[in-house]
Protein backbone atom coordinates (compact mmCIF):
# COMPACT_ATOMS: atom_id res chain seq x y z
CA UNK A 1 0.00 0.00 0.00
CA UNK A 2 1.39 3.48 -0.80
CA UNK A 3 2.64 5.59 2.07
CA UNK A 4 1.95 9.25 2.74
CA UNK A 5 4.73 11.74 3.30
CA UNK A 6 4.41 11.11 7.03
CA UNK A 7 4.89 7.35 6.46
CA UNK A 8 1.32 6.28 7.27
CA UNK A 9 -0.41 4.01 4.71
CA UNK A 10 -2.65 5.72 2.17
CA UNK A 11 -5.72 3.95 0.80
CA UNK A 12 -5.86 3.34 -2.94
CA UNK A 13 -9.12 5.29 -3.06
CA UNK A 14 -7.42 8.29 -1.47
CA UNK A 15 -4.42 7.98 -3.81
CA UNK A 16 -6.74 7.83 -6.85
CA UNK A 17 -8.65 10.85 -5.57
CA UNK A 18 -5.44 12.84 -5.21
CA UNK A 19 -4.28 11.81 -8.70
CA UNK A 20 -7.44 13.16 -10.35
CA UNK A 21 -5.72 16.53 -10.69
CA UNK A 22 -3.24 14.91 -13.08
CA UNK A 23 -5.74 12.96 -15.24
CA UNK A 24 -5.53 15.45 -18.10
CA UNK A 25 -1.72 15.72 -18.19
CA UNK A 26 -0.53 14.37 -21.57
CA UNK A 27 2.26 11.80 -21.78
CA UNK A 28 4.08 10.44 -24.82
CA UNK A 29 3.46 6.71 -25.28
CA UNK A 30 5.92 4.82 -27.47
CA UNK A 31 5.63 1.24 -28.67
CA UNK A 32 9.05 -0.12 -29.43
CA UNK A 33 8.76 -2.72 -32.16
CA UNK A 34 12.48 -3.33 -32.38
CA UNK A 35 15.78 -1.75 -33.23
CA UNK A 36 18.37 -2.08 -35.88
CA UNK A 37 21.97 -0.90 -36.02
CA UNK A 38 22.92 0.27 -39.50
CA UNK A 39 26.01 1.70 -41.11
CA UNK A 40 25.80 5.18 -42.61
CA UNK A 41 26.29 3.80 -46.14
CA UNK A 42 23.24 1.54 -45.63
CA UNK A 43 21.13 4.39 -44.27
CA UNK A 44 22.04 6.57 -47.27
CA UNK A 45 20.83 3.81 -49.61
CA UNK A 46 17.31 3.74 -48.08
CA UNK A 47 14.50 4.80 -50.40
CA UNK A 48 10.71 4.60 -50.58
CA UNK A 49 9.85 0.92 -50.47
CA UNK A 50 12.98 -0.12 -48.55
CA UNK A 51 12.40 -2.64 -45.78
CA UNK A 52 14.33 -2.47 -42.51
CA UNK A 53 14.28 -5.74 -40.63
CA UNK A 54 13.91 -5.37 -36.88
CA UNK A 55 15.25 -7.30 -33.92
CA UNK A 56 11.83 -8.70 -32.99
CA UNK A 57 9.84 -11.33 -34.82
CA UNK A 58 6.10 -11.37 -35.39
CA UNK A 59 4.32 -12.61 -32.29
CA UNK A 60 7.02 -11.44 -29.87
CA UNK A 61 6.18 -8.97 -27.14
CA UNK A 62 6.76 -5.29 -27.78
CA UNK A 63 7.79 -2.73 -25.17
CA UNK A 64 5.34 0.03 -24.22
CA UNK A 65 7.04 3.14 -22.87
CA UNK A 66 5.66 6.25 -21.20
CA UNK A 67 8.17 9.11 -21.21
CA UNK A 68 10.94 6.66 -22.15
CA UNK A 69 10.19 4.26 -19.26
CA UNK A 70 8.93 0.73 -19.89
CA UNK A 71 5.51 0.46 -18.24
CA UNK A 72 4.06 -2.56 -20.03
CA UNK A 73 4.53 -5.21 -22.69
CA UNK A 74 2.12 -6.09 -25.43
CA UNK A 75 1.56 -7.84 -28.72
CA UNK A 76 0.75 -6.33 -32.10
CA UNK A 77 -2.76 -7.02 -33.37
CA UNK A 78 -5.16 -5.95 -36.12
CA UNK A 79 -8.16 -4.01 -34.85
CA UNK A 80 -10.92 -3.00 -37.29
CA UNK A 81 -8.49 -2.24 -40.08
CA UNK A 82 -5.96 -0.52 -37.81
CA UNK A 83 -2.93 -1.80 -35.99
CA UNK A 84 -3.13 -1.89 -32.21
CA UNK A 85 -1.27 -3.28 -29.22
CA UNK A 86 -2.85 -5.68 -26.72
CA UNK A 87 -1.28 -5.23 -23.28
CA UNK A 88 -0.05 -8.59 -22.05
CA UNK A 89 1.91 -7.58 -18.96
CA UNK A 90 2.30 -4.51 -16.77
CA UNK A 91 5.75 -3.58 -15.51
CA UNK A 92 5.19 -2.59 -11.90
CA UNK A 93 8.77 -3.16 -10.70
CA UNK A 94 9.72 0.53 -10.56
Secondary structure as the mmCIF struct_conf table of DSSP 4:
data_model
#
loop_
_struct_conf.conf_type_id
_struct_conf.id
_struct_conf.beg_label_comp_id
_struct_conf.beg_label_asym_id
_struct_conf.beg_label_seq_id
_struct_conf.end_label_comp_id
_struct_conf.end_label_asym_id
_struct_conf.end_label_seq_id
STRN STRN1 UNK A 3 UNK A 3
TURN_TY1_P TURN_TY1_P1 UNK A 5 UNK A 6
BEND BEND1 UNK A 7 UNK A 7
STRN STRN2 UNK A 9 UNK A 9
HELX_RH_AL_P HELX_RH_AL_P1 UNK A 12 UNK A 19
HELX_RH_3T_P HELX_RH_3T_P1 UNK A 20 UNK A 22
TURN_TY1_P TURN_TY1_P2 UNK A 23 UNK A 24
STRN STRN3 UNK A 29 UNK A 32
HELX_RH_AL_P HELX_RH_AL_P2 UNK A 40 UNK A 44
TURN_TY1_P TURN_TY1_P3 UNK A 45 UNK A 45
TURN_TY1_P TURN_TY1_P4 UNK A 48 UNK A 49
BEND BEND2 UNK A 55 UNK A 56
TURN_TY1_P TURN_TY1_P5 UNK A 58 UNK A 59
BEND BEND3 UNK A 60 UNK A 60
STRN STRN4 UNK A 62 UNK A 66
TURN_TY1_P TURN_TY1_P6 UNK A 67 UNK A 68
STRN STRN5 UNK A 69 UNK A 79
TURN_TY1_P TURN_TY1_P7 UNK A 80 UNK A 81
STRN STRN6 UNK A 82 UNK A 90
#
